[in-house]
Amino acid sequence: MLNSGIFLPVIIICGMAYSILAKKLTVMAAVTGAIVALIIFSASGYTGLAMMTTFFILGSVATSWQQSKKQPFATGEETKKGRSALQVLANAGAAAIAAVLALSYPGLGYLMLPIIAASFASATADTLSSELGMVYGRRFFNIVSFRPEPCGMDGVISLEGTLIGVAGSCIIASIYAVGSGWSISFFFIVLAGTLGNLTDSVLGALLERKGIIGNDTVNFLNTLTAALAMLLFGIFYL
């Protein structure tokens, strides 16, 4: 598979250059992202790389979209120099672990590749629902208590933001399906991505707002939840 990656160096170098120059990632984060991209590509080829790239592009666009409206709710997650290496691993770490397992145990590839997709589906859903939900959401409520709460607080969601997140999962699942074939895996990836996204909000409401865990931990756990959900779907249905 690595032998087919004739365009891989160009894609990765261009991605790193854009990320650093546009201040989307710090230099160390860009290097970390490149390493993760190599691992993902080694396990799942251009399909995996496309899912990771799509997550990054959609996340960058969503973060930049109508920033003036989101300024009052800014959390400072992204510094002036861009996101950190830890933030890259928080979003792509679960997918990278699945990729390493796929490379180490080729017989598990049929399980690990959908898990990579589910992890990116969850990361994409989380980013889009959070960033665009603040712009297009109308009514905001605590995911645990269902009581109305101000937009931007940890664990606060909106119907509009949640549906945008589902759409993000569908985009990642579609890329997987184009590369690996359309099957029931598409629906499982969307479902796993949505479960991961909702888990993110629950963890935000119960733990993050109390300072027990931080945002990076929440992001990793939401993608890990999606990965584990897809693992169960794969064991019993694929």
Residue frames as a rotation matrix with the C-alpha (Angstrom) as fourth column:
MET 1
0.566 0.824 0.000 0.00
0.824 -0.566 0.000 0.00
0.000 0.000 -1.000 0.00
LEU 2
0.371 -0.507 -0.778 2.87
0.183 -0.782 0.596 2.34
-0.910 -0.363 -0.198 0.75
ASN 3
-0.605 -0.672 0.428 4.19
0.514 0.080 0.854 1.71
-0.608 0.737 0.297 -2.77
SER 4
-0.073 0.675 0.734 1.01
0.964 -0.142 0.226 3.21
0.257 0.724 -0.640 -4.21
GLY 5
0.588 0.363 -0.722 1.51
0.662 -0.729 0.173 6.45
-0.464 -0.580 -0.670 -2.30
ILE 6
-0.184 -0.720 0.669 3.19
0.963 -0.268 -0.023 8.37
0.196 0.640 0.743 -5.08
PHE 7
0.031 0.279 0.960 1.27
0.217 -0.939 0.266 11.55
0.976 0.200 -0.089 -4.20
LEU 8
0.613 0.299 -0.731 1.56
0.721 0.165 0.673 11.08
0.322 -0.940 -0.115 -0.44
PRO 9
-0.323 -0.794 -0.515 4.66
0.918 -0.396 0.035 13.27
-0.232 -0.461 0.856 0.14
VAL 10
-0.777 0.078 0.625 3.14
0.275 -0.850 0.449 16.13
0.566 0.521 0.639 -1.86
ILE 11
0.256 0.965 0.053 -0.16
0.263 -0.122 0.957 15.91
0.930 -0.231 -0.285 0.04
ILE 12
0.511 -0.081 -0.856 1.51
0.855 0.147 0.497 15.81
0.086 -0.986 0.144 3.44
ILE 13
-0.584 -0.798 -0.151 4.01
0.801 -0.596 0.051 18.59
-0.131 -0.091 0.987 2.72
CYS 14
-0.589 0.450 0.671 1.29
0.148 -0.756 0.638 20.84
0.794 0.475 0.379 1.31
GLY 15
0.478 0.825 -0.300 -0.92
0.421 0.084 0.903 20.08
0.771 -0.558 -0.307 4.29
MET 16
0.159 -0.518 -0.840 1.84
0.974 -0.058 0.220 20.90
-0.163 -0.853 0.496 6.75
ALA 17
-0.804 -0.527 0.275 2.75
0.579 -0.800 0.160 24.12
0.135 0.288 0.948 4.95
TYR 18
-0.229 0.809 0.541 -0.86
0.103 -0.532 0.840 25.33
0.968 0.248 0.038 4.82
SER 19
0.543 0.502 -0.673 -1.51
0.653 0.251 0.715 24.39
0.528 -0.827 -0.192 8.45
ILE 20
-0.118 -0.704 -0.700 1.52
0.950 -0.284 0.126 26.32
-0.288 -0.650 0.703 9.70
LEU 21
-0.883 -0.270 0.384 1.19
0.411 -0.841 0.353 29.35
0.227 0.469 0.853 7.41
ALA 22
-0.156 0.920 0.359 -2.54
0.015 -0.362 0.932 29.67
0.988 0.151 0.042 8.07
LYS 23
-0.760 -0.257 0.597 -1.84
-0.558 -0.211 -0.802 29.22
0.332 -0.943 0.017 11.80
LYS 24
0.416 0.875 -0.247 -4.23
-0.636 0.474 0.609 26.31
0.650 -0.096 0.754 12.03
LEU 25
0.888 -0.228 -0.399 -1.54
0.407 0.794 0.452 24.16
0.214 -0.563 0.798 13.69
THR 26
0.609 -0.793 -0.019 1.70
-0.587 -0.467 0.662 24.84
-0.533 -0.392 -0.749 15.49
VAL 27
0.014 -0.693 -0.720 4.87
-0.937 0.242 -0.252 23.48
0.349 0.679 -0.646 13.89
MET 28
-0.852 -0.345 0.394 4.97
-0.489 0.794 -0.363 20.55
-0.188 -0.501 -0.845 16.31
ALA 29
-0.031 0.926 0.376 1.27
-0.302 0.350 -0.886 19.88
-0.953 -0.141 0.269 15.74
ALA 30
0.560 0.188 -0.807 1.81
-0.817 -0.039 -0.576 19.85
-0.140 0.981 0.132 11.98
VAL 31
-0.478 -0.797 -0.368 4.65
-0.798 0.569 -0.197 17.35
0.367 0.200 -0.909 12.36
THR 32
-0.721 0.294 0.627 2.47
-0.303 0.680 -0.667 15.23
-0.622 -0.672 -0.402 14.64
GLY 33
0.360 0.918 -0.164 -0.35
-0.507 0.045 -0.861 15.39
-0.783 0.393 0.481 12.11
ALA 34
0.208 -0.370 -0.905 2.01
-0.949 0.148 -0.278 14.29
0.237 0.917 -0.321 9.34
ILE 35
-0.833 -0.540 0.124 3.13
-0.551 0.784 -0.285 11.27
0.057 -0.306 -0.950 11.36
VAL 36
-0.351 0.805 0.479 -0.46
-0.202 0.434 -0.878 10.32
-0.915 -0.404 0.010 12.11
ALA 37
0.475 0.527 -0.705 -1.34
-0.767 -0.144 -0.625 10.77
-0.431 0.838 0.336 8.42
LEU 38
-0.327 -0.697 -0.638 1.47
-0.876 0.477 -0.071 8.37
0.354 0.536 -0.766 7.45
ILE 39
-0.898 0.032 0.439 0.18
-0.235 0.808 -0.540 5.77
-0.372 -0.588 -0.718 9.90
ILE 40
0.050 0.998 0.029 -3.41
-0.323 0.044 -0.945 6.19
-0.945 0.038 0.325 8.71
PHE 41
0.352 0.031 -0.935 -2.33
-0.933 -0.070 -0.354 5.93
-0.077 0.997 0.004 5.06
SER 42
-0.690 -0.703 -0.174 -0.25
-0.708 0.705 -0.042 2.82
0.153 0.094 -0.984 5.75
ALA 43
-0.788 0.425 0.446 -3.32
0.018 0.740 -0.672 1.08
-0.615 -0.522 -0.591 7.17
SER 44
0.082 0.977 0.199 -6.13
0.489 0.134 -0.862 2.40
-0.868 0.168 -0.467 4.96
GLY 45
-0.382 -0.309 0.871 -4.60
0.922 -0.060 0.383 4.06
-0.067 0.949 0.308 1.91
TYR 46
-0.904 0.008 0.428 -6.02
0.141 -0.939 0.314 7.18
0.405 0.345 0.847 0.32
THR 47
0.100 0.993 -0.066 -9.45
0.359 0.026 0.933 6.47
0.928 -0.117 -0.354 1.80
GLY 48
0.370 -0.035 -0.928 -8.13
0.929 0.020 0.369 6.89
0.006 -0.999 0.040 5.33
LEU 49
-0.697 -0.692 -0.189 -6.06
0.675 -0.722 0.152 9.90
-0.242 -0.021 0.970 4.32
ALA 50
-0.605 0.554 0.572 -9.13
0.207 -0.584 0.785 11.45
0.769 0.593 0.239 2.68
MET 51
0.442 0.790 -0.425 -11.17
0.630 0.064 0.774 11.00
0.639 -0.610 -0.469 5.84
MET 52
0.050 -0.520 -0.853 -8.47
0.928 -0.292 0.233 12.64
-0.370 -0.803 0.468 7.96
THR 53
-0.880 -0.410 0.240 -8.02
0.475 -0.779 0.409 15.47
0.019 0.473 0.881 5.46
THR 54
-0.234 0.888 0.396 -11.77
0.339 -0.307 0.889 16.05
0.911 0.342 -0.229 5.24
PHE 55
0.472 0.348 -0.810 -12.01
0.866 -0.007 0.501 16.24
0.168 -0.938 -0.304 9.02
PHE 56
-0.380 -0.727 -0.573 -9.25
0.784 -0.582 0.218 18.83
-0.492 -0.366 0.790 9.09
ILE 57
-0.874 0.058 0.483 -10.73
0.319 -0.680 0.659 20.92
0.367 0.730 0.576 6.27
LEU 58
0.088 0.993 0.081 -14.29
0.446 -0.112 0.888 20.86
0.891 -0.043 -0.453 7.61
GLY 59
0.366 -0.005 -0.931 -13.05
0.928 -0.070 0.365 21.61
-0.067 -0.998 -0.020 11.12
SER 60
-0.672 -0.700 -0.241 -10.94
0.660 -0.714 0.233 24.54
-0.335 -0.002 0.942 9.92
VAL 61
-0.685 0.489 0.540 -13.79
0.220 -0.568 0.793 26.01
0.694 0.662 0.282 7.89
ALA 62
0.335 0.881 -0.335 -16.31
0.604 0.072 0.794 25.55
0.723 -0.468 -0.508 10.71
THR 63
0.057 -0.401 -0.914 -13.95
0.955 -0.244 0.167 27.14
-0.290 -0.883 0.369 13.24
SER 64
-0.873 -0.481 -0.082 -13.41
0.422 -0.829 0.367 30.17
-0.244 0.286 0.927 11.00
TRP 65
-0.438 0.771 0.462 -17.08
0.609 -0.124 0.784 30.52
0.661 0.625 -0.415 10.00
GLN 66
0.384 0.664 0.642 -18.72
0.058 -0.712 0.700 33.68
0.922 -0.231 -0.312 11.39
GLN 67
-0.343 -0.653 -0.675 -16.16
0.735 0.261 -0.626 34.06
0.584 -0.711 0.390 14.15
SER 68
-0.776 0.055 0.628 -17.65
-0.269 -0.930 -0.251 37.37
0.570 -0.363 0.737 15.24
LYS 69
0.280 0.955 0.096 -20.81
-0.610 0.100 0.786 35.59
0.741 -0.279 0.611 16.38
LYS 70
0.647 -0.057 -0.761 -18.82
0.379 0.889 0.256 32.98
0.662 -0.454 0.597 18.27
GLN 71
-0.248 -0.870 0.425 -16.35
0.012 -0.442 -0.897 35.38
0.969 -0.218 0.120 19.91
PRO 72
0.066 0.290 0.955 -18.34
-0.895 -0.406 0.185 35.74
0.441 -0.867 0.233 23.16
PHE 73
0.893 0.337 0.300 -18.22
-0.435 0.818 0.377 31.94
-0.118 -0.467 0.877 23.56
ALA 74
0.390 -0.815 -0.427 -14.54
-0.376 0.282 -0.883 31.47
0.840 0.505 -0.196 22.65
THR 75
0.998 -0.008 -0.062 -12.73
0.056 0.534 0.843 29.02
0.026 -0.845 0.534 24.94
GLY 76
0.445 -0.895 -0.032 -9.17
-0.867 -0.439 0.235 29.73
-0.225 -0.076 -0.971 23.90
GLU 77
0.708 -0.128 0.694 -8.73
0.065 0.991 0.117 26.15
-0.703 -0.038 0.710 22.71
GLU 78
0.521 -0.533 0.667 -6.87
0.839 0.175 -0.515 27.34
0.158 0.828 0.538 19.65
THR 79
0.140 -0.564 -0.814 -3.92
0.522 -0.657 0.544 29.64
-0.842 -0.501 0.202 20.29
LYS 80
0.599 0.038 -0.800 -2.77
-0.470 -0.793 -0.389 32.40
-0.649 0.609 -0.457 17.98
LYS 81
-0.429 -0.837 -0.340 -0.19
-0.832 0.220 0.509 29.95
-0.351 0.501 -0.791 16.61
GLY 82
-0.101 0.483 -0.870 -2.78
-0.693 0.593 0.410 27.24
0.714 0.644 0.275 16.01
ARG 83
0.853 0.487 0.187 -3.78
-0.486 0.612 0.624 24.00
0.190 -0.623 0.759 17.69
SER 84
0.033 -0.886 0.462 -1.20
-0.955 0.108 0.277 22.02
-0.296 -0.450 -0.843 19.62
ALA 85
-0.612 -0.355 -0.707 0.18
-0.569 0.818 0.082 18.53
0.549 0.452 -0.703 19.03
LEU 86
-0.940 0.294 0.174 -1.83
0.025 0.567 -0.823 17.28
-0.341 -0.769 -0.540 21.99
GLN 87
-0.099 0.950 -0.295 -5.02
-0.552 -0.299 -0.778 18.57
-0.828 0.086 0.555 20.39
VAL 88
-0.126 -0.022 -0.992 -4.13
-0.951 0.287 0.114 16.75
0.282 0.958 -0.057 17.16
LEU 89
-0.884 -0.271 -0.381 -3.69
-0.170 0.945 -0.278 13.50
0.435 -0.181 -0.882 19.09
ALA 90
-0.706 0.685 0.177 -6.90
-0.209 0.038 -0.977 14.10
-0.677 -0.727 0.117 21.02
ASN 91
0.193 0.832 -0.520 -8.84
-0.784 -0.188 -0.592 14.16
-0.590 0.522 0.616 17.75
ALA 92
0.449 -0.081 -0.890 -6.89
-0.781 0.449 -0.435 11.62
0.435 0.890 0.138 15.69
GLY 93
-0.457 -0.738 0.497 -5.29
-0.888 0.408 -0.211 9.42
-0.047 -0.537 -0.842 18.34
ALA 94
0.066 0.564 0.823 -8.03
-0.421 0.764 -0.489 6.78
-0.905 -0.314 0.288 18.42
ALA 95
0.922 0.249 -0.296 -7.89
-0.355 0.240 -0.903 6.44
-0.154 0.938 0.310 14.63
ALA 96
0.150 -0.956 -0.250 -4.10
-0.876 -0.012 -0.482 6.14
0.458 0.292 -0.840 14.79
ILE 97
-0.408 -0.238 0.882 -4.34
-0.740 0.652 -0.166 3.36
-0.536 -0.720 -0.442 17.38
ALA 98
0.558 0.690 0.461 -6.80
-0.214 0.657 -0.723 1.48
-0.801 0.305 0.514 15.16
ALA 99
0.786 -0.331 -0.523 -4.43
-0.571 -0.064 -0.818 1.95
0.237 0.941 -0.240 12.21
VAL 100
-0.281 -0.929 0.241 -1.50
-0.951 0.236 -0.201 0.53
0.130 -0.286 -0.949 14.20
LEU 101
-0.161 0.317 0.935 -3.62
-0.453 0.817 -0.356 -2.49
-0.877 -0.481 0.012 15.16
ALA 102
0.858 0.505 -0.096 -4.62
-0.282 0.307 -0.909 -2.99
-0.429 0.807 0.406 11.52
LEU 103
0.417 -0.795 -0.441 -0.95
-0.769 -0.050 -0.637 -2.96
0.484 0.605 -0.632 10.50
SER 104
-0.474 -0.643 0.602 0.08
-0.875 0.423 -0.237 -5.25
-0.102 -0.639 -0.763 13.34
TYR 105
-0.580 0.395 0.712 -2.77
0.087 0.900 -0.428 -7.71
-0.810 -0.186 -0.557 12.88
PRO 106
-0.892 0.153 -0.425 -3.85
-0.452 -0.334 0.827 -7.70
-0.016 0.930 0.367 9.19
GLY 107
-0.736 0.637 -0.228 -6.62
0.536 0.755 0.378 -10.19
0.413 0.156 -0.897 9.95
LEU 108
-0.216 0.649 -0.729 -8.38
0.802 -0.308 -0.512 -7.48
-0.557 -0.695 -0.454 11.95
GLY 109
-0.965 -0.262 -0.019 -8.37
0.201 -0.782 0.590 -5.05
-0.169 0.566 0.807 9.04
TYR 110
-0.468 0.857 0.214 -12.07
0.457 0.028 0.889 -5.59
0.756 0.514 -0.405 8.35
LEU 111
0.423 0.584 -0.693 -12.76
0.896 -0.156 0.416 -4.28
0.135 -0.797 -0.589 11.87
MET 112
-0.186 -0.627 -0.757 -10.08
0.742 -0.595 0.310 -1.62
-0.644 -0.504 0.576 12.21
LEU 113
-0.860 -0.193 0.472 -10.77
0.486 -0.588 0.647 0.26
0.152 0.786 0.599 8.98
PRO 114
0.107 0.937 0.333 -14.42
0.500 -0.340 0.796 1.05
0.859 0.082 -0.505 9.84
ILE 115
0.477 0.009 -0.879 -13.20
0.865 -0.182 0.468 1.99
-0.155 -0.983 -0.095 13.33
ILE 116
-0.675 -0.728 -0.117 -10.84
0.662 -0.668 0.341 4.55
-0.326 0.153 0.933 11.79
ALA 117
-0.596 0.533 0.600 -13.83
0.342 -0.508 0.791 5.97
0.727 0.676 0.121 9.90
ALA 118
0.440 0.818 -0.372 -16.00
0.684 -0.037 0.728 6.02
0.582 -0.575 -0.576 13.03
SER 119
-0.002 -0.539 -0.842 -13.29
0.908 -0.353 0.224 7.86
-0.418 -0.764 0.491 14.97
PHE 120
-0.931 -0.353 0.094 -13.06
0.354 -0.808 0.470 10.59
-0.090 0.471 0.878 12.34
ALA 121
-0.251 0.921 0.298 -16.85
0.458 -0.158 0.875 10.68
0.853 0.356 -0.382 12.04
SER 122
0.465 0.391 -0.795 -17.07
0.879 -0.099 0.466 11.42
0.103 -0.915 -0.389 15.76
ALA 123
-0.407 -0.711 -0.574 -14.32
0.716 -0.638 0.283 14.05
-0.568 -0.296 0.768 15.64
THR 124
-0.880 0.120 0.460 -15.99
0.312 -0.584 0.749 15.72
0.359 0.803 0.477 12.66
ALA 125
0.093 0.994 -0.055 -19.44
0.625 -0.016 0.781 15.61
0.775 -0.107 -0.622 14.24
ASP 126
0.251 -0.065 -0.966 -18.11
0.932 -0.253 0.259 17.12
-0.261 -0.965 -0.003 17.46
THR 127
-0.724 -0.627 -0.288 -16.32
0.521 -0.770 0.368 19.98
-0.452 0.117 0.884 15.73
LEU 128
-0.769 0.460 0.444 -19.16
0.248 -0.426 0.870 20.85
0.589 0.779 0.214 13.36
SER 129
0.219 0.923 -0.317 -21.89
0.733 0.058 0.678 20.61
0.644 -0.381 -0.663 15.98
SER 130
0.091 -0.258 -0.962 -19.92
0.892 -0.409 0.194 22.77
-0.444 -0.875 0.193 18.40
GLU 131
-0.792 -0.553 -0.259 -18.72
0.384 -0.781 0.493 25.43
-0.475 0.292 0.831 15.97
LEU 132
-0.838 0.499 0.220 -21.79
0.032 -0.358 0.933 25.69
0.545 0.789 0.285 13.74
GLY 133
-0.069 0.825 -0.561 -24.27
0.890 0.306 0.339 24.97
0.452 -0.476 -0.755 16.50
MET 134
-0.357 -0.137 -0.924 -23.22
0.695 -0.700 -0.165 28.26
-0.624 -0.701 0.345 18.11
VAL 135
-0.960 -0.043 -0.275 -24.10
-0.145 -0.767 0.625 30.03
-0.238 0.640 0.730 14.86
TYR 136
-0.636 0.712 -0.297 -27.28
-0.369 0.058 0.927 28.26
0.678 0.699 0.227 13.78
GLY 137
-0.643 0.398 -0.654 -28.65
0.693 0.666 -0.276 26.86
0.325 -0.631 -0.704 17.04
ARG 138
-0.176 0.688 0.704 -31.85
-0.117 -0.725 0.679 28.41
0.977 0.037 0.208 18.37
ARG 139
0.720 0.422 0.551 -32.52
-0.605 -0.007 0.796 26.74
0.339 -0.907 0.251 21.68
PHE 140
-0.253 -0.909 -0.332 -29.70
-0.377 0.408 -0.832 25.47
0.891 -0.085 -0.445 23.87
PHE 141
0.720 0.528 0.451 -30.02
-0.632 0.231 0.740 23.00
0.286 -0.817 0.500 26.71
ASN 142
-0.249 -0.777 0.578 -27.94
-0.931 0.357 0.078 20.85
-0.267 -0.519 -0.812 29.04
ILE 143
-0.246 0.129 -0.961 -27.69
-0.643 0.720 0.261 17.35
0.725 0.682 -0.094 27.57
VAL 144
-0.861 -0.115 -0.496 -27.98
0.247 0.757 -0.605 15.76
0.445 -0.643 -0.623 31.02
SER 145
-0.737 0.574 -0.356 -30.65
0.296 -0.200 -0.934 17.86
-0.608 -0.794 -0.022 32.75
PHE 146
-0.354 0.546 0.760 -32.38
0.906 -0.002 0.423 19.09
0.233 0.838 -0.494 29.56
ARG 147
0.445 0.454 -0.772 -32.67
0.659 -0.750 -0.062 22.50
-0.607 -0.481 -0.633 31.21
PRO 148
0.814 -0.139 0.564 -32.06
0.382 -0.603 -0.700 25.62
0.437 0.786 -0.438 29.09
GLU 149
0.419 -0.750 -0.512 -28.52
0.542 -0.246 0.804 26.92
-0.728 -0.614 0.304 29.49
PRO 150
0.554 -0.223 -0.802 -26.37
-0.509 -0.853 -0.114 29.53
-0.659 0.471 -0.587 27.73
CYS 151
0.968 -0.248 -0.031 -24.72
0.086 0.449 -0.889 28.63
0.234 0.858 0.456 24.44
GLY 152
0.315 -0.943 0.112 -21.03
-0.462 -0.255 -0.849 27.79
0.829 0.216 -0.516 24.69
MET 153
0.159 -0.231 0.960 -21.07
-0.965 0.167 0.200 26.06
-0.206 -0.959 -0.196 28.07
ASP 154
-0.832 -0.506 -0.230 -19.66
-0.534 0.841 0.081 22.55
0.152 0.190 -0.970 28.34
GLY 155
-0.860 0.483 0.164 -22.38
0.398 0.836 -0.378 19.95
-0.320 -0.260 -0.911 27.79
VAL 156
-0.063 0.847 -0.528 -24.81
-0.161 -0.531 -0.832 22.40
-0.985 0.033 0.170 26.20
ILE 157
-0.828 -0.170 0.534 -26.24
0.438 0.397 0.806 21.37
-0.349 0.902 -0.255 22.83
SER 158
-0.262 0.793 -0.550 -28.89
-0.691 -0.552 -0.468 22.42
-0.674 0.257 0.692 20.33
LEU 159
0.467 0.509 0.723 -31.03
0.162 0.755 -0.636 20.39
-0.869 0.414 0.270 17.93
GLU 160
0.954 -0.098 -0.284 -29.56
-0.300 -0.363 -0.882 22.25
-0.017 0.926 -0.376 14.97
GLY 161
0.106 -0.993 0.060 -25.99
-0.994 -0.103 0.046 21.65
-0.040 -0.064 -0.997 16.10
THR 162
-0.148 -0.104 0.983 -26.66
-0.362 0.931 0.044 17.97
-0.920 -0.350 -0.176 16.70
LEU 163
0.756 0.503 0.418 -28.12
0.210 0.418 -0.884 17.52
-0.619 0.756 0.210 13.23
ILE 164
0.725 -0.598 -0.341 -25.15
-0.665 -0.480 -0.572 19.32
0.178 0.642 -0.746 11.69
GLY 165
-0.185 -0.802 0.568 -22.95
-0.869 0.403 0.286 16.86
-0.459 -0.441 -0.771 13.56
VAL 166
0.255 0.371 0.893 -24.88
0.073 0.914 -0.400 13.93
-0.964 0.167 0.206 12.09
ALA 167
0.987 0.091 -0.129 -24.32
-0.109 -0.201 -0.973 15.44
-0.115 0.975 -0.189 8.65
GLY 168
0.260 -0.965 -0.044 -20.60
-0.965 -0.259 -0.026 15.57
0.014 0.050 -0.999 9.39
SER 169
-0.230 -0.278 0.933 -20.61
-0.428 0.890 0.160 11.87
-0.874 -0.363 -0.323 10.28
CYS 170
0.693 0.569 0.444 -22.44
0.175 0.464 -0.868 11.15
-0.700 0.679 0.222 7.04
ILE 171
0.773 -0.470 -0.426 -19.72
-0.629 -0.474 -0.617 12.91
0.088 0.745 -0.662 5.05
ILE 172
-0.256 -0.911 0.323 -16.97
-0.931 0.323 0.172 10.79
-0.261 -0.257 -0.931 6.62
ALA 173
-0.059 0.319 0.946 -19.04
-0.110 0.940 -0.324 7.61
-0.992 -0.123 -0.021 6.24
SER 174
0.903 0.413 -0.114 -19.59
-0.122 -0.007 -0.992 8.45
-0.411 0.911 0.045 2.57
ILE 175
0.307 -0.878 -0.368 -15.86
-0.942 -0.226 -0.247 8.79
0.134 0.423 -0.896 1.98
TYR 176
-0.463 -0.428 0.776 -15.32
-0.602 0.794 0.079 5.41
-0.650 -0.431 -0.625 3.60
ALA 177
0.326 0.709 0.625 -18.09
0.048 0.648 -0.760 3.89
-0.944 0.278 0.177 1.49
VAL 178
0.845 -0.075 -0.530 -16.67
-0.525 -0.308 -0.793 5.30
-0.104 0.948 -0.300 -1.75
GLY 179
-0.055 -0.987 -0.152 -13.29
-0.982 0.081 -0.168 3.81
0.178 0.140 -0.974 -0.95
SER 180
-0.830 -0.322 0.455 -14.40
-0.475 0.836 -0.274 0.50
-0.292 -0.444 -0.847 0.56
GLY 181
-0.767 0.611 -0.199 -17.83
0.225 0.545 0.808 -0.12
0.601 0.574 -0.555 -0.94
TRP 182
-0.376 0.729 0.571 -21.33
-0.818 -0.551 0.164 0.79
0.434 -0.406 0.804 0.14
SER 183
-0.429 0.247 -0.869 -22.69
0.359 0.929 0.086 -1.48
0.829 -0.275 -0.488 2.84
ILE 184
0.650 0.710 -0.270 -24.37
0.483 -0.112 0.868 -1.43
0.586 -0.695 -0.416 6.22
SER 185
-0.154 -0.809 -0.567 -21.06
0.988 -0.133 -0.079 -0.12
-0.011 -0.572 0.820 7.59
PHE 186
-0.566 -0.003 0.824 -22.14
0.293 -0.935 0.198 3.35
0.771 0.354 0.530 6.38
PHE 187
0.416 0.841 0.347 -25.01
-0.122 -0.327 0.937 3.45
0.901 -0.432 -0.033 8.88
PHE 188
0.668 -0.228 -0.709 -22.91
0.720 0.441 0.536 1.99
0.190 -0.868 0.459 11.69
ILE 189
-0.457 -0.883 0.106 -20.22
0.845 -0.468 -0.257 4.62
0.277 -0.028 0.960 11.13
VAL 190
-0.335 0.435 0.836 -22.80
-0.075 -0.896 0.437 7.41
0.939 0.084 0.333 11.26
LEU 191
0.730 0.663 -0.167 -24.36
0.065 0.176 0.982 5.92
0.681 -0.728 0.085 14.40
ALA 192
0.331 -0.698 -0.636 -20.98
0.938 0.314 0.144 5.45
0.099 -0.644 0.758 16.09
GLY 193
-0.621 -0.574 0.534 -19.95
0.566 -0.799 -0.202 9.00
0.542 0.177 0.821 15.18
THR 194
0.043 0.744 0.666 -23.18
-0.222 -0.643 0.733 10.38
0.974 -0.180 0.138 16.62
LEU 195
0.807 0.200 -0.556 -22.80
0.424 0.459 0.780 8.34
0.411 -0.866 0.286 19.83
GLY 196
-0.141 -0.949 -0.282 -19.26
0.976 -0.085 -0.203 9.68
0.168 -0.304 0.938 20.20
ASN 197
-0.564 -0.022 0.826 -20.43
0.186 -0.977 0.101 13.24
0.805 0.211 0.555 19.68
LEU 198
0.492 0.822 0.287 -23.19
-0.199 -0.214 0.956 12.90
0.847 -0.528 0.058 22.29
THR 199
0.570 -0.387 -0.725 -20.71
0.784 0.519 0.340 11.30
0.244 -0.763 0.599 24.69
ASP 200
-0.513 -0.771 0.376 -18.55
0.661 -0.635 -0.400 14.39
0.547 0.043 0.836 24.27
SER 201
-0.199 0.531 0.824 -21.43
-0.297 -0.834 0.466 16.56
0.934 -0.153 0.323 25.47
VAL 202
0.801 0.494 -0.339 -22.26
0.114 0.429 0.896 14.27
0.588 -0.756 0.287 28.40
LEU 203
0.153 -0.842 -0.517 -18.62
0.966 0.238 -0.100 14.29
0.208 -0.484 0.850 29.53
GLY 204
-0.579 -0.339 0.742 -18.60
0.315 -0.932 -0.180 18.06
0.752 0.130 0.646 29.14
ALA 205
0.232 0.798 0.556 -21.68
-0.368 -0.458 0.810 18.45
0.900 -0.393 0.187 31.34
LEU 206
0.919 0.236 -0.316 -20.63
0.137 0.561 0.817 15.97
0.370 -0.794 0.483 34.03
LEU 207
0.526 -0.797 -0.296 -16.85
0.810 0.365 0.458 16.26
-0.257 -0.481 0.838 34.20
GLU 208
-0.220 -0.721 0.657 -15.32
0.867 -0.454 -0.207 19.01
0.448 0.523 0.725 32.09
ARG 209
0.226 0.352 0.908 -17.27
0.036 -0.935 0.354 21.92
0.973 -0.047 -0.225 33.52
LYS 210
0.997 0.081 0.001 -16.25
-0.003 0.033 0.999 20.75
0.081 -0.996 0.033 36.99
GLY 211
0.422 -0.907 0.016 -12.59
-0.889 -0.417 -0.191 20.76
0.180 0.067 -0.981 36.01
ILE 212
0.565 -0.179 0.806 -12.20
-0.318 0.854 0.412 17.00
-0.762 -0.489 0.425 36.50
ILE 213
-0.009 -0.572 0.820 -10.98
0.798 0.491 0.351 16.46
-0.603 0.657 0.452 32.92
GLY 214
-0.389 -0.235 -0.891 -9.93
-0.201 -0.922 0.331 18.85
-0.899 0.308 0.311 30.18
ASN 215
0.455 0.647 -0.612 -11.12
-0.684 -0.186 -0.705 19.40
-0.570 0.740 0.358 26.64
ASP 216
-0.260 -0.633 -0.729 -8.37
-0.930 0.367 0.013 17.29
0.259 0.682 -0.684 25.07
THR 217
-0.924 -0.041 0.381 -9.33
-0.212 0.882 -0.420 14.33
-0.319 -0.469 -0.824 27.23
VAL 218
0.000 0.999 0.053 -12.99
-0.235 0.051 -0.971 14.80
-0.972 -0.013 0.235 26.32
ASN 219
0.335 0.097 -0.937 -12.14
-0.922 -0.169 -0.348 14.88
-0.192 0.981 0.033 22.62
PHE 220
-0.681 -0.635 -0.365 -10.09
-0.685 0.728 0.013 11.70
0.258 0.259 -0.931 22.85
LEU 221
-0.790 0.406 0.459 -12.77
-0.057 0.696 -0.716 9.90
-0.610 -0.592 -0.527 24.84
ASN 222
0.233 0.923 -0.305 -15.50
-0.531 -0.142 -0.836 10.84
-0.815 0.357 0.457 22.36
THR 223
0.146 -0.242 -0.959 -13.51
-0.954 0.223 -0.201 9.38
0.262 0.944 -0.199 19.46
LEU 224
-0.885 -0.463 0.055 -12.62
-0.453 0.827 -0.332 6.34
0.108 -0.319 -0.942 21.57
THR 225
-0.355 0.851 0.387 -16.31
-0.287 0.295 -0.912 5.84
-0.890 -0.435 0.140 22.35
ALA 226
0.479 0.505 -0.718 -17.10
-0.814 -0.051 -0.579 5.91
-0.329 0.861 0.387 18.63
ALA 227
-0.329 -0.704 -0.629 -14.29
-0.841 0.521 -0.143 3.44
0.429 0.482 -0.764 17.98
LEU 228
-0.915 -0.010 0.402 -15.53
-0.266 0.767 -0.585 1.02
-0.302 -0.642 -0.705 20.65
ALA 229
0.059 0.998 0.022 -19.12
-0.457 0.047 -0.888 1.32
-0.888 0.042 0.459 19.41
MET 230
0.392 0.023 -0.920 -17.97
-0.916 0.103 -0.388 0.51
0.086 0.994 0.062 15.87
LEU 231
-0.725 -0.683 -0.085 -15.96
-0.657 0.723 -0.212 -2.41
0.207 -0.098 -0.974 17.24
LEU 232
-0.584 0.595 0.552 -19.12
-0.172 0.574 -0.801 -3.88
-0.793 -0.563 -0.233 18.77
PHE 233
0.453 0.754 -0.476 -21.11
-0.635 -0.101 -0.766 -3.27
-0.626 0.649 0.433 15.59
GLY 234
0.015 -0.549 -0.836 -18.36
-0.959 0.228 -0.167 -4.92
0.282 0.804 -0.523 13.59
ILE 235
-0.867 -0.378 0.326 -18.10
-0.476 0.822 -0.313 -7.99
-0.150 -0.426 -0.892 15.82
PHE 236
-0.469 0.763 0.446 -21.82
0.041 0.522 -0.852 -8.67
-0.882 -0.381 -0.276 15.78
TYR 237
0.528 0.835 -0.154 -22.94
-0.031 -0.163 -0.986 -7.43
-0.849 0.525 -0.060 12.36
LEU 238
0.382 -0.428 -0.819 -20.02
-0.903 -0.362 -0.232 -7.29
-0.197 0.828 -0.525 9.90
